[in-house]
Amino acid sequence: MNIEVFLRVLRKHLIWFLVLPLLTAGMAYYMTRDEVKVYTSSASLYTGLSSGYSITSDSRPSFGDHSTSAFDNMLTTLQSKETLLGVGGRLLADHLQLEQPDSLILGQAGFDQLQADIPATFRIMLPTWGGNNAMRQAIDSLAKLPTDNPVKHLLLQSDSPYSIFSIGEKLQAVPRKNSNDVMLLEYEANDPGVAQRTLSHAIAMLNERYSTLKTAETNSVVGYYESQLEKAKQALDGAEANLRAFSVEHRVLDYDEEARNVAASREALVREYNEELMRRNAAKAAMDALKGRMRQRGTIRKANNDLGEQQKQLAEAEKQLANARAYNQPRSEITRLQAKVKQAEEELRSSAQRYDAATLTDESAPQQALSQNLLEKTIEYEESAAKLETYQKRIAELDGKTTEFGPLGSQLRSLKRDLSVAEKEYFDVLQHVDQSRMKKQDVAAGKLEPLDAPDYPLVPKASKRLQLLIIGFGVGIFLALLLTALRFWMDKSLNSPEQAETQIGVPMAAIFPTVKKPNVYSRVTRTARTMFEQLFNTINIEVAQTEGKPYPPIVTVFSIRTKQGKTWVAEGLTRLYNDADQRVAFCYPRTSPKDRRTFKNGVSYFPYTVRPDFMNVTSLEYLIDHDHEFEASQFDWIVLELPALINSQIPVYMMKESVLSVLVVDANSAWGRAERQLLSLYTRVTNQPMLAVLNRVGGDQLQIPTRDDAKQEPVYRDQTTVPTTEN
């Protein structure tokens, strides 16, 4: 919705914007005709929640403690039912002891009302002369009785100044801006004395109940931590006893020192063992070397014997070779013997080399020296072996000691850990006990101090009647806007060109007003005449641009529903064509058997019957009765009016002869799913240009032409009367 449409809607519903604000403002004026004067008493309390010094102030991380939760708890205590009941009971006790009105306590109107609420027969039962405390106790007992009584009714069920509901609603408590140190209190009443004394009793009750609740809270905390301290002390004593029993059982004076000694002794013993093992291995290596040298002496003797044997074999081979030559043995025998001599020489040479190698080494020491050294190393080896055996036994003993100390160490660490945990828990609980005792002392000594005592209001509050009238007037405007919007959103009619174009999806070629006096020249008739001219020009342009159009061109005027004004639009078009010296035929559905062909004002009127096979009609000649002698070639234009599509068939085949369609829609009719579906079917059937006309549009939606822009001619017919051919 644009601003222009919005302004049109507002102008259309202007009466609502006049009546509803005046009505709501009048109701507000009537409701406040007996407005009671209201007096407000105020006071301020110093809470010290943020910057007040207390016993625990020095132990805080910072001096200030903006305790919002503490302030919320204070407000909750003030608004609790018990607190409000105590305030109402104390106020009632003060008033019941009055024998006559007192402007500082209770005015005349309140005194008379109290006399009526608590009759004299019931007042006799109250301890009027027993003092304020006795009266308060009696009222408290009456308020808690299971049966009804006037006092209980005033405190718990009425809207009197003593009611907990009235006090809770009118008693206001807020923190001063940006601080929780000061609480601001206000109370409203129709009596200045009641306002002051109610606020005084509220401060007193808040002090008592808040201190009692905080003290009870700290008592439970102190008791809890003291019981936890006793349990922690028992756990600490048990841990010390377990550690002491462990030391006695295992005869361990200092486990860590003994464990270090055992480890050091074993390390030193292992080092000595390794050194002795090296000495034994060295003696063993020396013994093996000496034994090897002694075995080398036998190798020399063997090499000497082998050398002598080889010499004998060489001499024997040479002797055999000499005999063979001397006795002229065969050549082959001599060759064999020569080879044998050569082999003996080679073996002798090898034996000589082995002998030289054995006799030329450093191991060729004297046999006596070798035996002496072997004896010394053997003794040294035996001594080392004996020492190593002793070392092994001692290391095994230390390993056993270590094995024994292993689980003892784990057990001892567990006992020490238990002792450490018990000590930490004990000291932590002890610290909490000290803190809770300090907090208890701090709460017991704390009190809400009044900075400003409740004042006695001398002047009543300013009346809110003017504000209520303004609010009532604003509510009326809001209701008018709301009703206008609801009517606009819920209205399905096409009451504006913009909405019609949005709903139908076709631009509006003409917008016609409702013409009630067609023969009177007025703004309405001037607008209708201009719209007819605009529609006439649009049709001519569309027909001129159509290629292969039949002659004469057929302009179809149709509507989805009945009584949309299509006959009125069609007749206006035929008159315009007639004024342009065009021969025009107007074909319309017959509504009466008496309808016949007529010629009026230069236009030929042809009624036709909507037959059961209307959808199969192929041409106008077939549709119009034969006795009407309809000949299309006699006319320059043919205007065809179709019956409403909502209750008739669409002449599918005949529509192909039409060159253009004009849809007529009443602005006051609805456009829904059925209309959209029928228009879609018609568009698929015709497949031709379509123009839309919005009929009977309100005056606020029209653009009225000036006198100079419009022809001063009347419109043809009254649109308010239902045309005879319209269906």
C-alpha positions in Angstrom: 0.0 0.0 0.0 1.4 3.4 -1.1 0.9 6.6 0.7 -1.9 7.7 -1.7 -3.9 4.6 -1.1 -3.4 4.9 2.6 -4.7 8.4 2.6 -7.7 7.3 0.6 -8.5 4.6 3.1 -8.1 7.0 6.0 -10.5 9.5 4.4 -13.0 6.7 3.8 -13.0 5.8 7.5 -12.6 9.3 8.8 -15.7 8.9 11.0 -13.9 6.2 13.0 -11.0 8.5 13.7 -13.5 11.1 15.1 -15.9 8.9 17.0 -13.6 6.3 18.6 -11.0 8.8 20.2 -13.9 10.9 21.5 -15.6 7.8 22.9 -12.5 6.4 24.7 -11.6 9.9 26.0 -15.1 10.3 27.3 -14.9 6.9 29.0 -11.6 7.9 30.7 -13.3 11.2 31.8 -16.3 9.3 33.2 -14.1 6.7 35.0 -12.1 9.5 36.7 -15.0 11.6 37.8 -14.7 10.5 41.4 -10.9 10.4 41.6 -9.6 10.1 45.2 -6.7 12.3 46.3 -3.6 10.3 46.8 -0.8 11.1 49.3 2.7 9.8 49.0 5.1 9.3 51.9 8.8 8.6 51.1 11.8 7.5 53.1 15.4 6.3 52.5 17.3 3.6 54.3 21.1 3.1 54.4 21.8 -0.6 53.7 25.6 -0.5 53.6 25.6 -3.3 51.0 28.1 -1.6 48.7 30.4 0.6 50.8 29.4 0.1 54.4 32.2 -1.1 56.8 31.7 -4.4 58.7 33.9 -6.9 60.5 34.5 -8.8 57.2 35.4 -5.7 55.2 39.2 -6.1 55.6 39.1 -9.7 54.4 37.4 -8.8 51.1 39.4 -8.6 47.9 38.3 -5.0 47.5 36.5 -2.7 49.9 33.3 -2.3 47.8 31.0 -5.2 47.4 28.1 -4.4 45.1 25.9 -7.2 46.3 22.9 -7.1 43.9 21.7 -10.5 45.2 21.7 -9.2 48.8 19.6 -6.2 47.7 17.2 -8.5 45.8 16.8 -10.6 49.0 16.0 -7.5 50.9 13.3 -6.5 48.5 11.9 -10.1 48.5 11.8 -9.9 52.3 9.9 -6.6 52.2 7.3 -7.9 49.7 6.8 -11.3 51.5 3.4 -12.1 52.8 4.6 -12.4 56.5 6.2 -8.9 56.3 3.1 -7.3 54.7 0.8 -9.1 57.2 2.9 -7.7 60.1 2.8 -4.2 58.6 -1.0 -4.4 58.2 -1.5 -5.8 61.7 0.6 -3.1 63.3 -1.2 -0.4 61.4 -4.6 -1.9 62.4 -3.5 -2.1 66.0 -2.6 1.6 66.0 -6.0 2.5 64.5 -8.1 0.3 66.8 -6.7 2.1 69.8 -8.1 5.5 68.6 -11.2 6.8 70.2 -11.6 9.6 67.7 -10.0 10.6 64.4 -6.5 11.9 64.5 -5.1 13.7 61.4 -1.6 12.4 62.2 -2.7 8.8 62.4 -6.1 8.3 60.7 -8.5 10.8 59.2 -12.3 11.0 59.6 -13.1 9.0 56.5 -10.8 6.2 57.4 -12.0 6.2 61.0 -15.6 5.9 60.0 -14.8 3.1 57.6 -12.9 1.2 60.3 -15.9 1.5 62.7 -18.1 0.0 60.0 -15.7 -2.8 59.2 -15.1 -3.8 62.8 -18.4 -3.5 64.8 -18.5 -2.5 68.4 -19.6 -6.0 69.5 -16.3 -7.5 68.1 -14.2 -4.6 69.3 -15.1 -5.3 72.9 -13.2 -8.6 72.6 -10.0 -6.9 71.7 -7.5 -5.7 74.4 -7.9 -2.1 73.6 -6.4 -0.9 76.9 -3.7 -3.6 77.1 -1.0 -1.7 75.3 0.3 -1.8 71.7 2.0 -5.2 72.1 -1.1 -6.9 73.5 -3.2 -5.5 70.6 -0.7 -6.7 68.0 -0.6 -10.2 69.5 -4.3 -10.4 69.5 -4.6 -9.2 65.8 -1.9 -11.7 64.8 -3.8 -14.5 66.5 -7.1 -13.5 64.8 -5.4 -13.4 61.4 -4.2 -17.0 61.8 -7.5 -18.5 63.0 -9.0 -21.0 60.6 -12.4 -19.3 60.9 -13.5 -16.0 59.4 -13.5 -12.8 61.4 -13.5 -9.1 60.7 -9.8 -8.7 61.4 -8.8 -11.6 59.1 -11.1 -10.2 56.4 -9.4 -6.8 56.6 -5.9 -8.2 56.5 -6.3 -11.0 53.9 -9.4 -10.5 51.8 -10.3 -6.8 51.5 -8.9 -3.8 49.6 -8.6 -1.8 52.8 -5.3 0.0 53.8 -4.6 -3.0 56.1 -4.8 -5.6 53.3 -1.6 -7.4 52.3 -2.6 -7.0 48.7 -3.1 -3.2 49.0 0.1 -2.7 50.9 2.1 -4.9 48.5 0.8 -3.0 45.5 1.4 0.5 46.8 4.6 -0.1 48.6 7.5 0.7 46.3 11.2 0.0 47.1 14.0 0.7 44.6 17.8 1.2 45.0 19.2 4.7 44.5 20.7 5.1 41.0 24.2 3.4 40.6 24.3 2.3 44.3 23.0 -0.4 46.6 23.9 1.6 49.7 20.5 3.5 49.8 17.0 2.1 49.4 14.3 4.5 48.5 10.8 3.7 49.8 7.5 5.1 48.9 3.9 4.4 49.9 0.7 5.8 48.5 -2.6 6.2 50.5 -5.7 8.4 50.5 -4.8 9.5 54.0 -1.5 11.2 54.8 -1.3 9.7 58.3 -1.9 6.2 56.9 0.8 6.7 54.3 3.4 7.8 56.9 2.7 5.2 59.6 2.5 2.4 57.0 5.9 3.3 55.7 7.3 3.5 59.3 5.9 0.0 60.2 7.3 -1.4 56.9 10.8 -0.2 57.8 10.5 -1.6 61.3 9.3 -5.0 60.0 12.0 -5.1 57.3 14.7 -4.5 59.9 13.3 -7.2 62.2 12.7 -9.9 59.6 15.8 -9.3 57.6 18.0 -9.5 60.7 16.2 -12.6 61.9 16.6 -14.3 58.6 20.2 -13.4 58.2 21.0 -14.5 61.8 19.2 -17.8 61.3 21.1 -18.3 58.1 24.5 -17.6 59.8 23.5 -19.9 62.7 23.0 -22.8 60.4 26.2 -22.1 58.6 28.2 -21.8 61.9 26.7 -25.1 63.2 27.4 -26.9 59.9 31.1 -25.8 59.9 31.6 -26.6 63.6 30.3 -30.2 63.0 32.5 -30.4 59.9 35.5 -29.2 62.1 34.9 -32.0 64.6 34.8 -34.6 61.8 38.0 -33.1 60.3 39.7 -33.3 63.7 38.8 -36.9 64.1 40.1 -37.7 60.6 43.4 -35.9 61.4 43.9 -37.8 64.7 43.2 -41.1 62.9 45.8 -40.3 60.2 48.5 -39.4 62.9 47.7 -42.7 64.8 48.1 -44.7 61.6 51.5 -43.2 60.8 52.7 -43.8 64.4 51.6 -47.4 64.3 53.4 -47.9 61.1 56.7 -46.6 62.5 56.4 -48.9 65.6 55.5 -52.0 63.6 58.3 -51.8 61.1 60.9 -50.2 63.5 61.6 -47.4 61.1 63.0 -44.3 62.7 63.5 -42.4 59.4 62.5 -44.3 56.3 64.0 -41.9 53.9 67.4 -41.9 55.6 67.5 -45.7 55.8 66.4 -46.0 52.2 69.2 -43.7 51.1 71.8 -45.6 53.2 70.7 -49.0 51.7 70.9 -47.5 48.2 74.4 -46.0 48.8 75.7 -49.2 50.3 74.5 -51.3 47.4 76.0 -48.8 44.9 79.4 -48.9 46.6 79.3 -52.7 46.9 78.4 -53.1 43.2 81.3 -50.8 42.3 83.8 -52.9 44.3 82.2 -56.1 42.9 82.8 -54.9 39.4 86.4 -53.9 40.1 87.1 -57.3 41.6 85.4 -59.0 38.7 87.8 -57.1 36.4 90.8 -58.3 38.4 89.6 -61.9 38.3 89.0 -61.7 34.5 92.5 -60.2 34.1 94.1 -63.1 36.1 92.1 -65.6 34.1 93.4 -64.0 30.8 97.0 -64.2 32.1 96.6 -67.8 33.1 95.3 -68.7 29.6 98.2 -66.8 28.0 100.8 -68.6 30.1 99.2 -72.0 29.3 99.4 -71.1 25.7 103.1 -70.3 25.8 103.7 -73.6 27.6 101.9 -75.4 24.8 104.1 -73.5 22.3 107.2 -75.3 23.6 105.8 -78.6 22.3 105.1 -77.0 18.9 108.9 -76.3 18.4 109.8 -79.8 19.2 107.2 -81.0 16.7 108.6 -78.7 14.0 112.2 -80.0 14.6 111.1 -83.6 14.4 109.2 -82.8 11.2 112.3 -81.1 9.7 114.5 -84.2 10.4 111.9 -86.5 8.9 111.8 -84.4 5.7 115.5 -84.4 5.4 115.5 -88.2 5.6 112.8 -88.4 2.9 114.8 -86.0 0.6 118.0 -88.1 1.0 116.1 -91.3 0.2 114.6 -89.7 -2.9 117.9 -88.4 -4.2 119.5 -91.9 -3.5 116.8 -93.5 -5.6 117.2 -91.0 -8.4 121.0 -91.6 -8.4 120.6 -95.4 -8.6 118.1 -95.0 -11.5 120.5 -92.9 -13.4 123.4 -95.3 -12.6 121.4 -98.4 -13.7 119.9 -96.5 -16.7 116.3 -96.9 -15.6 113.6 -95.9 -18.1 113.0 -92.2 -18.7 109.6 -92.3 -17.2 110.9 -93.7 -13.9 113.6 -91.1 -13.8 111.0 -88.4 -14.4 108.9 -89.8 -11.6 111.8 -89.9 -9.2 112.8 -86.3 -10.1 109.3 -85.2 -9.3 109.5 -87.1 -6.0 112.8 -85.4 -5.2 111.3 -82.0 -6.1 108.3 -82.7 -3.8 110.6 -83.7 -1.0 112.6 -80.5 -1.4 109.4 -78.4 -1.2 108.2 -80.2 1.9 111.7 -79.8 3.5 111.6 -76.1 2.7 108.1 -75.8 4.3 109.2 -77.7 7.4 112.2 -75.4 7.6 110.0 -72.3 7.5 107.7 -73.6 10.3 110.7 -74.4 12.4 112.1 -70.9 11.9 108.7 -69.3 12.8 108.4 -71.3 16.0 111.9 -70.5 17.1 111.9 -66.8 16.3 108.7 -65.7 18.5 108.7 -63.9 21.9 107.1 -66.9 23.5 110.2 -68.8 23.4 110.8 -68.0 27.0 112.3 -70.3 29.5 110.1 -73.0 30.9 110.8 -72.2 34.5 109.8 -68.6 34.2 106.5 -69.6 32.6 105.7 -72.0 35.4 106.4 -69.4 38.1 104.1 -66.8 36.4 101.3 -69.4 35.9 101.4 -70.2 39.6 101.1 -66.6 40.7 98.2 -65.9 38.4 96.4 -69.0 39.5 96.6 -67.9 43.1 95.4 -64.4 42.2 92.4 -65.9 40.3 91.3 -68.0 43.2 91.5 -65.1 45.6 89.3 -62.9 43.3 86.7 -65.7 42.9 86.4 -66.0 46.7 85.9 -62.3 47.0 83.3 -62.2 44.3 81.3 -64.8 46.0 81.2 -62.7 49.2 80.2 -59.6 47.2 77.3 -61.5 45.6 76.0 -62.6 49.0 76.1 -59.1 50.3 74.4 -57.7 47.2 71.7 -60.3 47.6 71.1 -59.2 51.2 70.8 -55.5 50.1 68.4 -56.5 47.3 66.3 -58.2 49.8 66.3 -55.1 52.0 65.3 -53.0 49.0 62.5 -55.4 48.1 61.3 -55.2 51.7 61.4 -51.3 51.7 59.5 -51.0 48.4 55.9 -51.6 49.6 56.7 -50.0 52.9 57.6 -46.8 51.0 54.3 -46.8 49.1 52.4 -47.5 52.3 54.3 -44.8 54.1 53.6 -42.3 51.4 49.9 -43.1 51.4 49.9 -42.6 55.2 51.7 -39.3 54.9 49.3 -38.2 52.1 46.3 -39.0 54.2 47.8 -37.0 57.0 48.5 -34.1 54.7 44.9 -34.2 53.3 43.5 -34.4 56.8 45.6 -31.4 58.0 44.5 -29.3 54.9 40.8 -30.2 55.4 41.1 -29.4 59.1 42.7 -26.0 58.6 40.2 -25.2 55.7 37.2 -26.0 57.9 38.8 -24.1 60.7 39.1 -21.0 58.5 35.4 -21.4 57.4 34.4 -21.6 61.1 36.3 -18.4 61.9 34.7 -16.6 58.8 31.2 -17.8 59.7 31.5 -16.7 63.3 32.7 -13.3 62.1 29.8 -13.1 59.7 27.4 -14.1 62.4 28.7 -11.3 64.6 28.6 -8.9 61.7 25.0 -9.8 60.9 23.9 -9.6 64.5 25.4 -6.1 64.8 24.1 -4.9 61.4 20.9 -2.8 61.0 19.2 -0.8 58.3 19.6 2.8 59.3 17.0 5.4 58.1 18.6 8.3 56.3 15.3 10.1 55.8 12.4 9.1 58.1 9.0 8.7 56.5 7.6 12.2 55.9 4.1 13.4 56.5 2.7 14.4 53.0 0.9 17.7 53.2 0.0 18.0 49.5 -1.7 15.2 47.5 -0.1 14.0 44.3 -1.0 15.7 41.0 -4.1 14.3 39.3 -3.5 11.9 36.4 -6.9 12.7 34.9 -5.4 14.7 32.0 -2.9 12.0 31.3 -5.7 9.4 31.3 -7.7 11.5 28.9 -4.7 11.8 26.5 -4.1 8.1 26.8 -7.8 7.4 26.2 -7.7 9.6 23.1 -4.6 7.8 21.8 -6.2 4.4 22.5 -9.2 5.5 20.4 -6.9 6.5 17.5 -5.1 3.2 17.8 -8.4 1.3 17.7 -9.5 3.3 14.7 -6.2 2.5 12.9 -6.5 -1.2 13.9 -10.1 -1.5 12.7 -9.2 0.3 9.4 -6.3 -2.0 8.9 -8.3 -5.1 9.7 -11.1 -4.1 7.3 -8.6 -3.3 4.6 -6.7 -6.7 5.0 -9.9 -8.7 5.4 -11.7 -7.0 2.6 -11.5 -9.2 -0.5 -13.3 -6.7 -2.8 -11.4 -4.8 -5.5 -12.1 -1.4 -4.0 -9.1 0.4 -5.6 -7.4 0.2 -9.0 -4.1 -0.8 -7.4 -5.7 -3.7 -5.5 -7.6 -4.7 -8.6 -4.5 -4.8 -10.8 -2.7 -6.8 -8.1 -5.4 -9.3 -7.7 -6.4 -9.7 -11.4 -3.0 -9.3 -12.9 -4.3 -7.1 -15.8 -3.8 -3.3 -15.9 -7.0 -1.2 -15.6 -7.9 0.4 -19.0 -10.7 2.5 -17.4 -12.1 3.3 -14.0 -15.8 4.1 -13.8 -17.5 5.8 -10.9 -21.1 5.0 -9.8 -23.4 7.2 -12.0 -26.7 7.9 -10.3 -27.8 10.9 -12.4 -26.6 10.4 -16.0 -28.5 13.5 -17.4 -27.0 15.9 -14.8 -23.6 17.3 -15.7 -21.4 16.7 -12.6 -17.9 15.5 -11.6 -19.1 11.9 -11.7 -20.6 12.1 -15.2 -17.6 14.1 -16.4 -15.3 11.4 -15.1 -17.4 8.6 -16.6 -17.4 10.3 -20.0 -13.6 10.7 -19.9 -13.2 7.1 -19.0 -15.4 6.0 -21.9 -13.2 8.1 -24.2 -10.1 6.5 -22.8 -11.5 3.0 -23.1 -12.6 3.7 -26.7 -9.1 4.9 -27.7 -7.5 1.9 -26.1 -9.7 -0.5 -27.9 -9.1 1.1 -31.3 -5.3 1.1 -30.7 -5.3 -2.6 -29.7 -7.5 -3.6 -32.7 -5.4 -1.6 -35.1 -2.3 -3.4 -34.0 -3.9 -6.8 -34.4 -2.6 -8.7 -37.5 -5.0 -10.8 -39.6 -8.1 -9.5 -37.7 -11.5 -10.5 -39.1 -14.0 -8.0 -40.5 -16.0 -6.7 -38.9 -13.9 -6.8 -35.6 -15.8 -8.3 -32.7 -15.2 -6.8 -29.3 -16.3 -9.1 -26.5 -17.5 -7.7 -23.2 -17.6 -10.2 -20.4 -17.5 -10.6 -16.6 -16.9 -13.4 -14.2 -19.9 -12.7 -12.0 -23.3 -11.2 -12.6 -24.3 -7.6 -12.0 -20.8 -6.2 -12.7 -22.1 -3.5 -15.2 -20.9 -5.0 -18.4 -24.1 -4.1 -20.2 -23.7 -0.4 -19.2 -20.1 -0.5 -20.4 -21.0 -2.2 -23.7 -23.8 0.3 -24.4 -21.5 3.2 -23.7 -19.0 1.8 -26.3 -21.7 1.3 -28.9 -22.8 4.9 -28.5 -19.3 6.1 -29.0 -18.9 4.0 -32.2 -22.2 5.4 -33.4 -21.1 8.9 -32.7 -18.0 8.2 -34.9 -20.4 7.3 -37.8 -19.7 3.6 -37.4 -22.4 0.9 -38.0 -22.5 -1.0 -34.7 -24.3 -4.2 -33.7 -24.7 -5.0 -30.0 -25.3 -8.7 -29.4 -26.5 -9.5 -25.8 -28.0 -12.6 -24.1 -31.8 -12.7 -24.1 -33.4 -12.3 -20.6 -37.0 -12.4 -21.8 -38.8 -14.2 -24.6 -40.2 -10.8 -25.7 -36.7 -9.5 -26.6 -36.5 -8.9 -30.3 -34.1 -7.2 -32.7 -34.3 -3.4 -32.3 -32.7 -0.3 -33.7 -32.2 2.5 -31.3 -30.0 5.6 -31.4 -28.2 4.3 -34.4 -27.3 1.0 -32.8 -28.7 -2.4 -33.8 -29.5 -4.6 -30.8 -29.5 -8.4 -31.3 -30.6 -10.6 -28.4 -29.5 -14.3 -28.5 -30.5 -17.3 -26.5 -27.9 -19.1 -24.3 -28.4 -22.6 -25.6 -27.3 -25.8 -23.8 -24.7 -26.2 -26.5 -23.4 -22.7 -26.1 -19.8 -23.9 -25.9 -20.0 -25.4 -29.4 -21.3 -22.3 -31.1 -18.9 -21.4 -33.9 -20.2 -18.0 -35.2 -22.6 -15.2 -34.4 -24.8 -16.2 -37.4 -25.4 -19.6 -35.8 -25.9 -18.0 -32.3 -28.5 -15.3 -33.2 -32.0 -16.4 -34.2 -32.5 -16.8 -37.9 -35.6 -14.5 -38.0 -33.4 -11.6 -36.8 -31.7 -11.6 -40.2 -28.2 -10.9 -38.8 -25.6 -10.3 -41.4 -22.1 -9.4 -40.0 -20.9 -7.8 -43.1 -23.5 -5.0 -42.7 -21.7 -3.6 -39.7 -18.3 -1.9 -39.0 -18.1 -3.0 -35.4 -19.8 -5.8 -33.4 -20.0 -5.6 -29.6 -20.7 -9.0 -28.1 -21.8 -9.3 -24.5 -21.3 -12.8 -22.9 -23.2 -14.1 -19.9 -21.4 -14.3 -16.6 -18.8 -17.0 -16.7 -19.6 -18.1 -13.2 -22.9 -19.7 -14.3 -22.6 -20.3 -18.1 -20.4 -22.0 -20.6 -17.5 -20.3 -22.6 -18.1 -20.4 -26.4 -14.7 -21.9 -27.1 -15.0 -21.9 -30.9 -16.8 -18.6 -31.4 -14.1 -16.8 -29.3 -11.6 -17.3 -32.0 -13.5 -14.8 -34.1 -13.2 -12.1 -31.4 -10.4 -9.6 -31.8 -10.4 -8.2 -28.3 -12.0 -8.8 -24.9 -13.0 -6.4 -22.2 -13.3 -7.7 -18.6 -15.7 -5.7 -16.4 -15.2 -6.0 -12.7 -17.3 -4.3 -9.9 -15.1 -2.7 -7.3 -17.3 -3.9 -4.6 -17.2 -7.6 -5.6 -14.7 -10.2 -4.3 -11.9 -11.7 -6.3 -11.0 -15.1 -5.2 -9.9 -18.5 -6.4 -12.9 -19.2 -8.6 -12.5 -15.9 -10.4 -8.8 -16.4 -11.0 -9.5 -19.9 -12.3 -12.3 -18.8 -14.7 -10.2 -15.9 -16.0 -7.3 -18.3 -16.6 -9.5 -20.6 -18.6 -11.0 -17.7 -20.7 -7.5 -16.4 -21.4 -6.3 -19.9 -22.6 -9.4 -20.2 -24.9 -9.3 -16.7 -26.5 -5.6 -16.0 -26.8 -6.3 -12.4 -27.7 -5.6 -9.0 -26.1 -7.6 -8.3 -23.0 -8.5 -5.0 -21.3 -9.9 -4.7 -17.8 -12.4 -2.1 -16.6 -13.1 -1.4 -12.9 -16.7 -0.3 -12.3 -18.4 1.5 -9.5 -15.2 2.8 -7.9 -15.6 5.2 -4.9 -15.0 8.9 -5.4 -11.8 8.9 -3.3 -10.2 6.5 -5.8 -10.9 8.6 -8.9 -8.9 11.3 -10.7 -11.6 13.9 -11.6 -10.9 15.7 -14.9 -11.4 19.4 -15.1 -14.2 21.0 -17.0 -11.9 22.0 -19.8 -10.6 18.5 -20.2 -14.0 16.7 -20.4 -16.8 16.9 -22.9 -19.9 18.4 -21.5 -22.2 15.6 -22.5 -24.3 13.3 -20.3 -23.7 9.7 -19.8 -26.2 7.4 -21.4 -27.9 5.6 -18.6 -28.2 5.4 -14.8 -25.8 2.8 -13.5 -27.6 2.3 -10.2 -30.5 0.6 -11.8 -29.9 -3.0 -12.9 -29.9 -3.3 -16.7 -32.4 -5.6 -18.2 -29.7 -7.5 -20.1 -27.2 -7.8 -17.3 -26.8 -11.3 -15.8 
